[in-house]
Amino acid sequence: MNARSYVVDPAPIPALPVSGSTLLFPIHRVYCVGRNYAAHAVEMGGDPDREPPFFFQKNPDDLYVGDSFPYPSASQDVHHEIELIVALKDGGVDIPQDRALDCVFGYGVALDMTRRDLQARAKEMARPWEVGKAFEKSGPCSALRAASEIGHPTAGAIWLDVNGKRRQTGDLDQLVWKVPEMISHLSGLFRLAAGDIIMTGTPAGVGPVERGDLMRGHIDGVGDIAFRVI
């Protein structure tokens, strides 16, 4: 491929649709919060009472809206993790918690699909997790819903069914670190910006998927997601 065939103007930008409109939300960065539900932290061998929040990143184009999830290469153990996502319309550094929600455009439902075997290997070697987390189409998403429409959800059921059987279930009020705390803490580490997405963590019940599985997820007041593993 020569330079002329690759370089375009304007360059394409990964984006998510906004529910009820033709608008698109351009994605800047994707921050993922680890072990942010107490039961899941215990499930993964952590201690939520003592662990400060920690973050890793996906690539902006890992997030997408579609009816299928392609089972990734180099893994034999891919897990589902349903999450609330927060989309920022503004940012900055050292954002106070009492101003953090002013930065929020809206919310959506997503899955942080994880190559668990590669993640486990990285943990054993004290290496970053991106090989298990930041692969192509690892973030199936719903359309975003604006906070001006639904407010800022702090409670409500979050669940995931696989082939009609409930796998994950929890409530947004079980988040160890609440949305304003996440935004404020992140802004002390990075300069947050419009277009940033925060994946807020997953409740207990994570487990493997197989080709052919039908995934259906829901968050009260936010939305639904459905796709098939292929």
PANU-535659 format. One record per atom (N, C-alpha, C): residue in three letters; x, y, z. Coordinates in steps of 0.02 Angstrom, whole numbers, plus 50000, padded with zeros to 5 digits. Each point is the difference from the previous one (the first is absolute). Example, Ala and Ser with C-alpha at 12.3 -4.5 7.8 and 13.67 -1.06 7.14 Angstrom:
// residues 2
ALA506604971650390
ALA499555005950000
ALA500455006050000
SER499825005349964
SER500425005950003
SER499615005550037
END
This chain:
// residues 230
MET500424994050000
MET499585006050000
MET500445006250000
ASN499905004549952
ASN500395006149999
ASN499665005350043
ALA500375005450013
ALA499765005250045
ALA499365003149974
ARG499955001049934
ARG499425003349971
ARG499364995950012
SER500054993349999
SER499414995950009
SER499804999450073
TYR500455001750046
TYR499844999550071
TYR499765006650029
VAL500325005549981
VAL499845006550029
VAL499375002849969
VAL499515001850043
VAL499375002849976
VAL499855006450039
ASP499575004249973
ASP499815006350031
ASP499255000949995
PRO499635000050057
PRO500264999350067
PRO500114992650018
ALA500444998850048
ALA500134993150022
ALA499384997350035
PRO499844993649991
PRO499424997250035
PRO500124999850075
ILE499465001250038
ILE500045000150073
ILE499514994950027
PRO500224995450044
PRO499534995350031
PRO499455003950037
ALA499384997549996
ALA499455003650030
ALA499454995250019
LEU499575002150048
LEU499424996250020
LEU499375004149983
PRO499464996749979
PRO499395003649986
PRO499675002450063
VAL499605005349994
VAL499615002850055
VAL499274998049989
SER499714996850049
SER499324997449995
SER499515005649983
GLY499544998649954
GLY499475004749983
GLY500215005649955
SER500604999549970
SER500245005349956
SER500454997049947
THR500225004249954
THR500494997949950
THR500715002250020
LEU500075002650060
LEU500645002550023
LEU500474994350017
LEU500655001449995
LEU500524995350020
LEU500435003250054
PHE500234995850047
PHE500445002350054
PHE500704997749984
PRO500465004549979
PRO500694998049984
PRO500374997750063
ILE500364994549995
ILE500354997250057
ILE500725002550001
HIS500225002650057
HIS500695002350008
HIS500434994650032
ARG499864998250062
ARG500354994750034
ARG499504995650037
VAL500224994050019
VAL499574995450036
VAL500374997750063
TYR499735002050058
TYR500294998150065
TYR499554994650031
CYS500304994750025
CYS499634994550031
CYS500214999550073
VAL499504999750044
VAL500124999450072
VAL499994992750020
GLY500504997750035
GLY500044993150020
GLY499694998650068
ARG499664994350006
ARG499754997550064
ARG499605005250038
ASN499485002749968
ASN499625005450029
ASN499334997950029
TYR499864993550002
TYR499444997350039
TYR500314995350051
ALA499775000650063
ALA500324996250054
ALA500004992549987
ALA499434997349977
ALA499964992849990
ALA500464997749944
HIS500065004149947
HIS500464998249946
HIS500725000450022
ALA500165005050042
ALA500685000650026
ALA500194993750038
VAL499544997550042
VAL500134993850037
VAL500064994249952
GLU499554999849949
GLU500014994849949
GLU500674999549965
MET500335005849991
MET500645000249965
MET500595000150048
GLY499874998850064
GLY500554999450047
GLY500235006550031
GLY499605005349994
GLY500195006550028
GLY499645001650065
ASP500165005850027
ASP499705002250062
ASP499775007249990
PRO499355001149985
PRO499765006749984
PRO500035004950059
ASP500064997550061
ASP500035004450057
ASP500695003450006
ARG500494997449965
ARG500685002750008
ARG500295002549934
GLU499744997749943
GLU500305001749936
GLU499765006849975
PRO500465004649985
PRO499805006349967
PRO499794998449929
PRO499645004749967
PRO499804998649930
PRO500614999549955
PHE499974995449951
PHE500544999749950
PHE499684999449932
PHE500385002049949
PHE499735000849933
PHE500464996949949
PHE499694997749946
PHE500374998149940
PHE499625003049941
GLN500284999449940
GLN499675003149942
GLN499854994949946
LYS499455001249965
LYS499874996949936
LYS500155005249946
ASN500014997749938
ASN500085004649944
ASN499325002849980
PRO499965006249978
PRO499355002949981
PRO499624995749949
ASP500354997049952
ASP499644996249950
ASP499854992850021
ASP500154998250064
ASP499774993650027
ASP499265000350016
LEU499735006150010
LEU499295000950016
LEU499605000449936
TYR499424996849999
TYR499595000049939
TYR499304997850018
VAL499535001649955
VAL499314997650005
VAL499894995149943
GLY499774994050018
GLY499884994949949
GLY499634994150028
ASP499814995449956
ASP499614994250021
ASP500424993750008
SER500675000749997
SER500424994150008
SER500665002050033
PHE500304995150033
PHE500675000750030
PHE500434994349973
PRO500525001649961
PRO500434994849973
PRO500474997150053
TYR499974993650011
TYR500444996850050
TYR500725001449980
PRO500415002850045
PRO500665002349980
PRO500514994349994
SER500535001649966
SER500554995349991
SER500414999550064
ALA500424995050003
ALA500524999150052
ALA499714998850069
SER499364998150005
SER499694998850065
SER499544994049996
GLN499964996350056
GLN499534994550007
GLN499525001250058
ASP500025006150029
ASP499615001350060
ASP499805007450001
VAL499485001749962
VAL499765006949994
VAL499405000850046
HIS500025005250043
HIS499485001250050
HIS499605006349985
HIS499375000050024
HIS499565005849996
HIS500055004150064
GLU499955006649993
GLU499975004550058
GLU499555005949980
ILE499385000150026
ILE499545005449983
ILE500135006150044
GLU499935006049971
GLU500195006150035
GLU499575005949979
LEU499925004750046
LEU499765006749984
LEU500585004049971
ILE499885003649945
ILE500525004449974
ILE499775007250008
VAL500495004450012
VAL499885007150009
VAL500365003749944
ALA499645004349965
ALA500295003849944
ALA500075007350021
LEU500605002849994
LEU500135006850023
LEU499945005049943
LYS499695005850015
LYS499955005549952
LYS500505005550016
ASP500344999450057
ASP500495004950022
ASP500504996450045
GLY500545003550017
GLY500514996850041
GLY500415005050039
GLY500654998550005
GLY500455004250038
GLY500434995950046
VAL500355003450045
VAL500424996750050
VAL499755001950069
ASP500094995350047
ASP499825001250070
ASP499295002550007
ILE499534996549969
ILE499305001950002
ILE499714998250069
PRO499715004850036
PRO499694998350064
PRO499414995349991
GLN499884995850049
GLN499444995349995
GLN499345003649991
ASP499915005850032
ASP499355003449995
ASP499895003449933
ARG500504999949956
ARG499925002749932
ARG500084994649947
ALA500134993950022
ALA500164994749952
ALA499424998449953
LEU499404999850025
LEU499434998249957
LEU499855005349947
ASP500255006150010
ASP499935005249949
ASP500364998149935
CYS500484995450006
CYS500404997849942
CYS499664994449960
VAL499454997250026
VAL499714994049970
VAL499505001849946
PHE500094997149941
PHE499515000549946
PHE499444994950009
GLY500194993850013
GLY499494994950005
GLY500294993350020
TYR499574994849992
TYR500164993350025
TYR499804994749949
GLY500294994250007
GLY499824994449958
GLY500164993350033
VAL499854994749964
VAL500134993250023
VAL500554997149955
ALA500484996750030
ALA500544997049961
ALA500244993650033
LEU500384996149962
LEU500344994250028
LEU500755000949989
ASP500374998750053
ASP500734999849997
ASP500194992749988
MET500004997949937
MET500184993149984
MET500754999050013
THR500164994450032
THR500674999150027
THR500294993349982
ARG500605000049971
ARG500374993749989
ARG500314998150067
ARG499604996250040
ARG500184998950070
ARG500654996150006
ASP500124995349955
ASP500624996250004
ASP500615004449989
LEU499955004749952
LEU500565004549988
LEU500085005150057
GLN499435002250028
GLN500035004550057
GLN500334996650060
ALA499814993650013
ALA500284996450056
ALA500764999149992
ARG500204998649939
ARG500724999249987
ARG500375006650012
ALA499695005649979
ALA500325006550011
ALA500055001550075
LYS499474998350038
LYS500035001150072
LYS500574996050032
GLU500074993749979
GLU500534995850028
GLU500695002949988
MET500075003549943
MET500655002849982
MET500075007350020
ALA499495002650037
ALA499995007050022
ALA500055004849941
ARG499644998349947
ARG499995004249940
ARG499325003349992
PRO499955005349958
PRO499365003249989
PRO499484995249971
TRP499365001950007
TRP499454995649980
TRP499785000949927
GLU500275004949965
GLU499715001949935
GLU499934994149952
VAL500464995250003
VAL499954994349954
VAL499354996150011
GLY499745000150061
GLY499374996650015
GLY499395004349992
LYS500095006649996
LYS499445004750002
LYS499925004149937
ALA500545002049968
ALA499975005049946
ALA500104996849932
PHE499554995449983
PHE500044996949934
PHE499405002349959
GLU500014998549935
GLU499505002549954
GLU499304997850021
LYS499545004950001
LYS499294998950016
LYS499914996950070
SER500435002050046
SER499944997450069
SER499505004050041
GLY499695005249971
GLY499535004150038
GLY499335000949965
PRO499594994849993
PRO499335001049972
PRO499605004950043
CYS499655004749969
CYS499655005350036
CYS499295000949974
SER499585002850043
SER499365002649979
SER500105007249974
ALA499485002949972
ALA500005007149988
ALA500025003750067
LEU500275006149999
LEU500015004150060
LEU499335003450011
ARG499835001150063
ARG499425004050018
ARG500235006150039
ALA499765005949980
ALA500235006250029
ALA499775000750072
ALA500445002750042
ALA499815001350070
ALA499435005050004
SER499945004449951
SER499455004849999
SER499334996449993
GLU500014993849975
GLU499394996049992
GLU499894995450060
ILE500534996750025
ILE499904994750051
ILE500285001950068
GLY500335005850006
GLY500315001850062
GLY500664996250010
HIS500214999550063
HIS500634996750017
HIS499834993950043
PRO499964994149971
PRO499794994150038
PRO500494998150055
THR499744999150060
THR500414997950057
THR499774993350028
ALA499434997649977
ALA499744993550022
ALA499594997149943
GLY499914993550002
GLY499624996549948
GLY500344993549981
ALA499604995349980
ALA500264993349984
ALA500465000249940
ILE500534996050003
ILE500454998749944
ILE500064992449995
TRP499864997349939
TRP500034992749994
TRP500204997949929
LEU500224993749995
LEU500174997149936
LEU499754992949997
ASP499644998449946
ASP499784993149986
ASP500414997249942
VAL500174993650005
VAL500334996449946
VAL499554994149982
ASN499765000049938
ASN499534994949977
ASN499394999450046
GLY499755005850024
GLY499405000150040
GLY500104998450074
LYS500614998850021
LYS500144998550070
LYS500405005750032
ARG499785002250058
ARG500335005650034
ARG500704998050023
ARG500505003949978
ARG500694998950018
ARG500255005250050
GLN499865006349986
GLN500225005450044
GLN499415004050023
THR500025002150062
THR499475004350027
THR500285004350056
GLY499775006150003
GLY500225004650052
GLY499585006349998
ASP500235005250033
ASP499665006450002
ASP500515005549997
LEU499845005549966
LEU500485005449995
LEU500195002950068
ASP499564999250049
ASP500175002650066
ASP500544995950035
GLN500214994449969
GLN500544996050027
GLN500695002149976
LEU500035005049956
LEU500665002449978
LEU500415002250060
VAL500614997450005
VAL500455002050054
VAL500195007349993
TRP500215001949940
TRP500175006949984
TRP499465002749955
LYS499645005250024
LYS499445002949963
LYS500265004249942
VAL499555001649954
VAL500205003549939
VAL500365006650015
PRO499765004450045
PRO500385006150013
PRO500694998650028
GLU500074994850042
GLU500654998350028
GLU500474997649945
MET499744995949954
MET500424997649944
MET500265005749958
ILE499545004649982
ILE500205005649958
ILE500525004350036
SER499885001650063
SER500465004150037
SER500684996750007
HIS500014993650017
HIS500634996450008
HIS500384999649934
LEU499654998349946
LEU500334999549935
LEU500315006749979
SER499645005550015
SER500245006549979
SER500625002150038
GLY500174996550054
GLY500635001150034
GLY500574996349969
LEU499844995349955
LEU500514996049966
LEU500095002049927
PHE499455002149968
PHE500005001849929
PHE499605006449991
ARG500135003549945
ARG499565005649981
ARG499414997149962
LEU499434999750033
LEU499404997449968
LEU499755004949948
ALA499644997349951
ALA499785004249944
ALA499324997649974
ALA499675004449964
ALA499394998149966
ALA500144994049955
GLY499554995250002
GLY500104993949961
GLY500284994250040
ASP500225001350061
ASP500254994550041
ASP499424995650023
ILE500124993550002
ILE499534995050025
ILE500304996850062
ILE499594999150051
ILE500204996350060
ILE499574993850005
MET500324994250000
MET499664993750013
MET500064998650075
THR499444999350034
THR499985000950072
THR500084993650041
GLY500124994449969
GLY500094993850037
GLY499404995449993
THR500084993750021
THR499504994949988
THR499804996550064
PRO499364998050006
PRO499804996150059
PRO500254992849996
ALA499884996350053
ALA500234993050003
ALA499634995849948
GLY500304994249986
GLY499694995249954
GLY500334999649933
VAL500595003149991
VAL500344999749936
VAL500154992749983
GLY500014998649935
GLY500124993149979
GLY500134999549926
PRO500154994049976
PRO500204999149930
PRO499425000249951
VAL500175001849939
VAL499524999849945
VAL500264995349947
GLU499534997649958
GLU500174995749945
GLU499675002649936
ARG500274998049944
ARG499695002049936
ARG499284997449998
GLY499555004349979
GLY499304998349996
GLY499605002650059
ASP500325002150055
ASP499655002550059
ASP499645006549983
LEU499385000750026
LEU499625006149994
LEU500055003950066
MET500245006049996
MET500125004250059
MET499475005550002
ARG499685000750058
ARG499515005450010
ARG500145003350067
GLY500115006749998
GLY500155003650060
GLY499545006050010
HIS499955002350062
HIS499535005350016
HIS500255004050060
ILE499885006550000
ILE500095004350059
ILE499375004350006
ASP499684999750057
ASP499395003850011
ASP500115007449985
GLY499545002949961
GLY500035007149986
GLY500525002149950
VAL500424995349977
VAL500545001649953
VAL499894996749933
GLY499894993449998
GLY499894996949936
GLY500154992650000
ASP500024997249939
ASP500084992949989
ASP500534998949946
ILE500274994050000
ILE500484998049949
ILE499884992649984
ALA500074998249937
ALA499934993049980
ALA500454998749940
PHE500344994350002
PHE500424997949944
PHE500164992750006
ARG500254997149947
ARG500184993049999
ARG500764999349992
VAL500284995150034
VAL500724998549993
VAL500084995849937
ILE500455002049956
ILE500094996449937
ILE500734997849993
END
